[in-house]
């Protein structure tokens, strides 16, 4: 069993930056792939970025060049650094952990991009 707790969301102006954190409890964190998804009101949840257990990353086209995903296995934490944020990126951001058998979700953290 893995529990995920997101933090770091909030209100930011267009063009600003935020760093989201996702702390995982449970064992074998390093063996899980980790991802960040977001869901805006009235829209489907979409992948923003993911990092595999080996460290390779995959970003949505909209995130490339602005967002960075990283992980610290010693701290059981995955991060999403978001720069040059846009109003249309206002959403609840969810942390996700997966392996070949299981998938887990956090409760989400609200990110609001507005002036």
KABEL-V923935 format. One record per residue. N is the residue number from 1. RES is the residue in one small letter. OMEGA is omega in whole degrees, -180 to 180 (* if undefined). BURIAL is I if it has 24 or more other ideal C-beta (glycine too) atoms within 12 Angstrom, else O. D_FIRST is the distance of its C-alpha to the first C-alpha in Angstrom with 2 decimals. Layout:
N,RES,OMEGA,BURIAL,D_FIRST + N,RES,OMEGA,BURIAL,D_FIRST
This chain:
1,x,178,O,0.00 + 2,x,174,I,3.80 + 3,x,-176,O,6.76 + 4,x,179,I,10.07 + 5,x,179,I,13.45 + 6,x,174,I,16.63 + 7,x,175,I,20.03 + 8,x,177,I,23.52 + 9,x,179,I,24.75 + 10,x,180,O,28.16 + 11,x,180,O,31.70 + 12,x,179,I,33.43 + 13,x,174,O,36.81 + 14,x,-176,O,37.39 + 15,x,-179,O,37.48 + 16,x,-176,O,35.26 + 17,x,172,O,32.04 + 18,x,171,I,28.58 + 19,x,176,I,25.64 + 20,x,176,I,22.18 + 21,x,175,I,19.29 + 22,x,179,I,15.55 + 23,x,-178,I,13.70 + 24,x,172,I,10.10 + 25,x,-178,O,8.29 + 26,x,-174,O,6.28 + 27,x,172,O,8.15 + 28,x,180,O,10.07 + 29,x,-174,I,10.60 + 30,x,-178,I,13.98 + 31,x,-179,O,13.06 + 32,x,163,I,11.75 + 33,x,-177,I,14.44 + 34,x,-179,I,14.59 + 35,x,172,I,16.86 + 36,x,176,I,18.77 + 37,x,175,I,20.13 + 38,x,178,I,22.67 + 39,x,176,I,24.17 + 40,x,180,I,27.66 + 41,x,178,O,29.26 + 42,x,-179,O,30.40 + 43,x,177,O,28.84 + 44,x,175,O,26.02 + 45,x,-178,O,22.94 + 46,x,177,I,23.81 + 47,x,174,I,22.43 + 48,x,-178,I,23.81 + 49,x,175,I,22.52 + 50,x,178,I,19.92 + 51,x,-176,I,19.55 + 52,x,-177,O,18.60 + 53,x,180,O,17.10 + 54,x,176,O,20.75 + 55,x,178,O,21.84 + 56,x,-174,O,23.83 + 57,x,179,I,23.82 + 58,x,-179,O,24.79 + 59,x,171,I,26.29 + 60,x,-179,O,27.72 + 61,x,-178,O,31.49 + 62,x,-177,O,31.80 + 63,x,-175,I,29.76 + 64,x,180,O,31.54 + 65,x,-178,O,33.77 + 66,x,-177,I,32.33 + 67,x,175,I,28.57 + 68,x,174,I,26.71 + 69,x,179,I,23.03 + 70,x,180,I,21.98 + 71,x,175,I,19.16 + 72,x,-176,O,19.25 + 73,x,178,O,16.88 + 74,x,-180,O,18.30 + 75,x,-178,O,17.21 + 76,x,-174,I,13.84 + 77,x,173,I,15.72 + 78,x,-175,I,17.15 + 79,x,170,I,20.50 + 80,x,176,I,22.76 + 81,x,-177,I,26.40 + 82,x,179,I,28.51 + 83,x,177,O,32.29 + 84,x,-176,O,35.19 + 85,x,-178,I,33.25 + 86,x,180,I,34.94 + 87,x,-179,O,35.20 + 88,x,176,O,33.81 + 89,x,172,I,30.50 + 90,x,-175,I,29.96 + 91,x,166,I,26.61 + 92,x,-179,I,23.17 + 93,x,-176,I,21.10 + 94,x,173,I,17.43 + 95,x,-176,I,14.90 + 96,x,176,I,12.93 + 97,x,-180,I,10.61 + 98,x,164,I,11.07 + 99,x,-173,O,11.65 + 100,x,-178,O,13.74 + 101,x,-169,O,11.32 + 102,x,175,O,8.74 + 103,x,-178,O,9.51 + 104,x,180,I,8.35 + 105,x,170,I,11.14 + 106,x,-178,I,12.44 + 107,x,177,O,15.22 + 108,x,176,I,17.94 + 109,x,-176,I,20.91 + 110,x,172,I,24.50 + 111,x,179,I,26.92 + 112,x,-180,I,30.54 + 113,x,-174,I,33.27 + 114,x,175,O,36.61 + 115,x,*,O,39.89
